[in-house]
Amino acid sequence: SEAKFRSTVDRLAEGVFVVDPATNKVVDANAAVLTMLGYTATEFVGRSPTDIVAQESPDVVARTVAHIESELTRVGRCDLGRKHFRHKDGSPVPVDVRVTLVPDGGAGLHAVVV
């Protein structure tokens, strides 16, 4: 059931958030990523992933997005390795990032695991 799945995802130690690539907005996030980055669900959902990437130039962000899209199309996942996200207070948070396609009923959503 959806409630059981939600409960399981919220108990993960890994931070997980889901992005709708059509809008480039976060549509869901688990408790771990919210705690890691200092946001409430209300504050985090609706943000663009670029809002939480620490100090990368627009060119770097554009290249990274193109790489993610290419890898998702090719193999269904993209390991970005070590990146820095930005905590709500502005401090950098080192994370290892993997982006995957949400299968089947995910309607093209991207899951980001950190």
HULINRA-V211178 format. One record per backbone hydrogen bond with DSSP energy under -0.5 kcal/mol. CO is the residue of the C=O (numbers start at 1). NH is the residue of the N-H. E is the energy in kcal/mol with one decimal. If there is no record, write none. Layout:
CO NH E
CO NH E
This chain:
1 5 -2.3
2 6 -2.8
3 7 -2.3
4 8 -2.2
5 9 -2.7
6 10 -2.3
7 11 -0.9
8 11 -0.7
8 12 -0.6
9 12 -1.0
15 114 -3.0
16 30 -2.7
17 112 -3.5
18 27 -3.2
18 28 -1.1
19 21 -0.8
19 110 -2.8
20 23 -1.1
20 24 -2.4
20 25 -1.1
25 20 -2.6
26 46 -2.3
28 18 -2.7
30 34 -1.7
31 35 -2.6
32 36 -2.6
33 37 -1.9
34 38 -1.2
34 39 -1.5
37 88 -2.8
40 44 -2.0
41 45 -2.7
44 47 -2.0
47 26 -2.9
48 51 -2.1
49 52 -1.5
49 53 -0.6
52 86 -3.3
53 55 -0.5
57 61 -2.5
58 62 -2.6
59 63 -2.3
60 64 -2.5
61 65 -2.7
62 66 -2.2
63 67 -2.2
64 68 -2.7
65 69 -2.6
66 70 -2.2
67 71 -2.5
68 72 -2.8
69 73 -2.0
70 74 -2.2
71 75 -3.3
71 76 -1.1
71 77 -0.8
72 76 -0.7
76 101 -2.0
78 80 -0.7
78 99 -2.7
81 97 -2.3
83 95 -2.8
84 54 -2.8
85 87 -0.6
85 93 -3.1
87 90 -2.5
91 87 -3.2
93 85 -2.7
95 83 -3.3
95 97 -0.5
97 80 -2.5
97 81 -1.1
98 113 -3.2
99 78 -2.7
100 111 -3.1
101 103 -0.6
103 106 -1.1
104 107 -1.0
106 109 -1.8
109 102 -2.7
110 19 -3.2
110 112 -0.5
111 100 -2.6
111 113 -0.6
112 17 -2.2
113 98 -2.0
114 96 -0.6
